[in-house]
Amino acid sequence: MTAFSTEGQSDPTVQPVPASVVEQVDAADITLSNPKRAVISLGSNLGNRLETLQGAIDALEDTPGLRVKAVSPVYETEPWGVDPGSQPSYFNAVIVVKTTLPPSSLLERGQAIEEAFDRVREERWGPRTIDVDIVAYADVVSDDPVLTLPHPRASERAFVLVPWHDVDPEAQLPGIGPVADLLAGVGSGGVLPRADLELRLPE
């Protein structure tokens, strides 16, 4: 069992992962050469939101050179940047992966998953079946306009910080600081835990 998995299990807000599953995931890691750790934010506010989030997680796990290591609890939030009540609420989650893919390939995979779930980019802040955002990749800090790392708005989005803190209380947003400190600054208002819903760590 990895130190990360043990840490996650000691956090009472995180649903425990069976040891057998952890062992399977760790065994699969042998196929990855010098993997990097990445944090990915998922959101959905159209269709069967929970099923779509799980489908995106499973699709990422099926990606060669990528293993999903941790899955956060599910949270419900109101859409960002639009009039209240104008769109359905979001289900949000954060996952931690280990991958040998470079950031550009990870971005392409995320966009391919969005397209597979019929994500339509008609308007900024518009409703979407699935949002797959790379929040952080290792310790990379980059202002590349195609993929800015870490995500330029992650530090102010409670719907990213709350679930990320759940799966990794010691997490750091590269170049900015501890997630716990950022979360204390923005607060968790409007990010509602959905204890009745659960996303599975792929087997």
Salt bridges, closest charged atoms under 4 A:
ASP26 OD1 - LYS69 NZ 2.71
ASP29 OD2 - LYS69 NZ 3.10
ASP58 OD2 - ARG200 NH2 3.75
GLU76 OE2 - ARG49 NH1 3.93
GLU76 OE1 - ARG194 NH1 2.72
GLU114 OE2 - ARG119 NH1 3.30
GLU114 OE1 - ARG121 NH2 2.30
ASP131 OD1 - ARG119 NH1 2.78
ASP131 OD2 - ARG128 NH1 2.48
ASP168 OD2 - ARG37 NH2 2.34
ASP196 OD2 - ARG194 NH2 2.77
